[in-house]
Amino acid sequence: MSLRLLYLIVIRVFGWLALLGRSGAVKDAEIPVLRHEVAVLHLRLPIMSSGQVMGLLGIS
């Protein structure tokens, strides 16, 4: 358990260090890529109305 926690902490710290080392241009280029991924997901997944979501949650 503690070994897994240590592993997750180390991975997270290295991820943050990698983000700090990126230039502004790389970060700016990543934004359109992420927007495209979101757009593709919106096309693949049906968008549910609030009534459908409430029905699934049993709130209706």
N, CA, C and O of each residue as an XYZ file, in Angstrom:
240
protein
N       0.832     -1.200      0.000
C       0.000      0.000      0.000
C       0.869      1.252      0.000
O       0.664      2.141     -0.826
N       1.833      1.336      0.910
C       2.670      2.532      0.981
C       3.579      2.640     -0.243
O       3.916      3.746     -0.667
N       3.978      1.505     -0.813
C       4.807      1.535     -2.016
C       4.010      2.109     -3.191
O       4.532      2.876     -4.000
N       2.749      1.725     -3.263
C       1.893      2.257     -4.339
C       1.693      3.753     -4.165
O       1.744      4.499     -5.142
N       1.468      4.201     -2.943
C       1.296      5.624     -2.672
C       2.557      6.397     -3.036
O       2.478      7.463     -3.648
N       3.698      5.877     -2.672
C       4.964      6.510     -3.016
C       5.135      6.590     -4.532
O       5.585      7.610     -5.055
N       4.778      5.524     -5.232
C       4.867      5.500     -6.684
C       3.971      6.571     -7.295
O       4.396      7.292     -8.197
N       2.743      6.678     -6.815
C       1.817      7.673     -7.351
C       2.298      9.099     -7.093
O       2.150      9.971     -7.949
N       2.868      9.335     -5.927
C       3.394     10.658     -5.605
C       4.557     11.013     -6.524
O       4.627     12.129     -7.040
N       5.467     10.066     -6.730
C       6.625     10.312     -7.589
C       6.182     10.581     -9.021
O       6.700     11.490     -9.669
N       5.230      9.799     -9.517
C       4.728     10.009    -10.875
C       4.093     11.395    -11.005
O       4.307     12.082    -12.004
N       3.331     11.801    -10.022
C       2.678     13.117    -10.056
C       3.708     14.245    -10.034
O       3.565     15.226    -10.764
N       4.745     14.114     -9.202
C       5.782     15.149     -9.119
C       6.523     15.266    -10.447
O       6.776     16.374    -10.921
N       6.870     14.132    -11.049
C       7.547     14.182    -12.337
C       6.649     14.791    -13.411
O       7.138     15.489    -14.299
N       5.362     14.539    -13.342
C       4.431     15.157    -14.281
C       4.408     16.669    -14.141
O       4.383     17.396    -15.134
N       4.417     17.137    -12.896
C       4.442     18.583    -12.662
C       5.750     19.193    -13.157
O       5.752     20.277    -13.740
N       6.853     18.501    -12.924
C       8.140     19.001    -13.392
C       8.175     19.079    -14.926
O       8.749     20.007    -15.496
N       7.564     18.108    -15.571
C       7.511     18.128    -17.033
C       6.692     19.315    -17.520
O       7.041     19.934    -18.525
N       5.610     19.639    -16.823
C       4.795     20.800    -17.209
C       5.549     22.109    -17.021
O       5.401     23.037    -17.817
N       6.355     22.183    -15.967
C       7.117     23.408    -15.724
C       8.170     23.631    -16.805
O       8.508     24.772    -17.120
N       8.687     22.545    -17.369
C       9.724     22.658    -18.377
C       9.213     22.989    -19.766
O      10.012     23.290    -20.653
N       7.922     22.943    -19.978
C       7.369     23.226    -21.304
C       7.365     24.713    -21.584
O       7.174     25.536    -20.688
N       7.578     25.036    -22.836
C       7.529     26.448    -23.236
C       6.075     26.855    -23.457
O       5.178     26.014    -23.527
N       5.869     28.142    -23.563
C       4.520     28.654    -23.794
C       3.960     28.215    -25.135
O       2.756     27.997    -25.269
N       4.840     28.083    -26.137
C       4.381     27.682    -27.472
C       3.840     26.258    -27.455
O       2.851     25.956    -28.124
N       4.486     25.386    -26.692
C       4.021     24.000    -26.617
C       2.660     23.949    -25.933
O       1.766     23.220    -26.363
N       2.512     24.722    -24.874
C       1.225     24.762    -24.174
C       0.131     25.333    -25.077
O      -1.002     24.851    -25.069
N       0.479     26.372    -25.862
C      -0.502     26.964    -26.776
C      -0.901     25.994    -27.877
O      -2.043     26.018    -28.335
N       0.014     25.150    -28.303
C      -0.292     24.171    -29.348
C      -1.143     23.034    -28.788
O      -1.893     22.397    -29.527
N      -1.028     22.781    -27.499
C      -1.773     21.682    -26.899
C      -3.264     22.016    -26.764
O      -4.100     21.113    -26.812
N      -3.599     23.265    -26.601
C      -4.994     23.669    -26.407
C      -5.875     23.292    -27.598
O      -6.938     22.709    -27.386
N      -5.486     23.595    -28.842
C      -6.340     23.176    -29.971
C      -6.458     21.653    -30.093
O      -7.496     21.137    -30.509
N      -5.406     20.949    -29.733
C      -5.468     19.486    -29.785
C      -6.496     18.974    -28.787
O      -7.297     18.099    -29.114
N      -6.477     19.506    -27.589
C      -7.448     19.079    -26.579
C      -8.867     19.476    -26.976
O      -9.809     18.722    -26.731
N      -9.031     20.643    -27.580
C     -10.360     21.055    -28.041
C     -10.878     20.108    -29.121
O     -12.065     19.783    -29.159
N      -9.973     19.670    -29.996
C     -10.370     18.722    -31.037
C     -10.811     17.403    -30.411
O     -11.807     16.818    -30.836
N     -10.076     16.929    -29.401
C     -10.450     15.686    -28.739
C     -11.830     15.802    -28.101
O     -12.625     14.864    -28.166
N     -12.114     16.932    -27.493
C     -13.430     17.147    -26.885
C     -14.513     17.167    -27.958
O     -15.594     16.611    -27.765
N     -14.223     17.806    -29.087
C     -15.206     17.861    -30.179
C     -15.499     16.462    -30.710
O     -16.652     16.141    -30.999
N     -14.486     15.639    -30.840
C     -14.689     14.266    -31.318
C     -15.521     13.480    -30.321
O     -16.398     12.712    -30.715
N     -15.257     13.662    -29.040
C     -16.046     12.956    -28.019
C     -17.503     13.405    -28.054
O     -18.406     12.590    -27.866
N     -17.740     14.694    -28.294
C     -19.119     15.172    -28.383
C     -19.846     14.553    -29.565
O     -21.049     14.305    -29.492
N     -19.137     14.303    -30.643
C     -19.764     13.676    -31.801
C     -20.065     12.206    -31.550
O     -21.066     11.684    -32.041
N     -19.214     11.540    -30.794
C     -19.378     10.105    -30.557
C     -20.402      9.794    -29.468
O     -21.123      8.800    -29.546
N     -20.458     10.653    -28.456
C     -21.344     10.401    -27.324
C     -22.592     11.258    -27.444
O     -22.500     12.454    -27.720
N     -23.748     10.664    -27.242
C     -24.968     11.472    -27.303
C     -25.040     12.427    -26.113
O     -24.689     12.069    -24.988
N     -25.495     13.627    -26.380
C     -25.656     14.606    -25.308
C     -27.046     14.428    -24.728
O     -28.048     14.464    -25.443
N     -27.086     14.237    -23.429
C     -28.353     13.955    -22.758
C     -28.949     15.250    -22.217
O     -28.227     16.153    -21.795
N     -30.249     15.323    -22.236
C     -30.928     16.481    -21.656
C     -30.940     16.331    -20.145
O     -30.689     15.252    -19.610
N     -31.234     17.421    -19.475
C     -31.259     17.368    -18.011
C     -32.354     16.426    -17.513
O     -32.203     15.815    -16.455
N     -33.447     16.301    -18.255
C     -34.510     15.372    -17.865
C     -34.039     13.916    -17.934
O     -34.372     13.103    -17.071
N     -33.264     13.602    -18.969
C     -32.738     12.239    -19.078
C     -31.770     11.931    -17.957
O     -31.782     10.829    -17.408
N     -30.928     12.899    -17.610
C     -29.962     12.689    -16.540
C     -30.690     12.518    -15.216
O     -30.339     11.646    -14.421
N     -31.695     13.341    -14.975
C     -32.447     13.234    -13.717
C     -33.180     11.902    -13.672
O     -33.291     11.302    -12.603
N     -33.687     11.423    -14.812
C     -34.348     10.135    -14.845
C     -33.402      8.999    -14.517
O     -33.775      8.060    -13.813
N     -32.192      9.074    -15.017
C     -31.199      8.028    -14.714
C     -30.824      8.042    -13.234
O     -30.559      6.997    -12.641
N     -30.805      9.233    -12.648
C     -30.463      9.333    -11.241
C     -31.651      9.037    -10.325
O     -31.490      8.930     -9.110
N     -32.830      8.907    -10.905
C     -34.029      8.612    -10.110
C     -34.577      9.837     -9.417
O     -35.241      9.716     -8.388
N     -34.321     10.991     -9.946
C     -34.778     12.242     -9.320
C     -36.134     12.667     -9.876
O     -36.836     13.462     -9.250
N     -36.501     12.159    -11.016
C     -37.733     12.601    -11.677
C     -38.911     12.285    -10.814
O     -40.047     12.576    -11.188
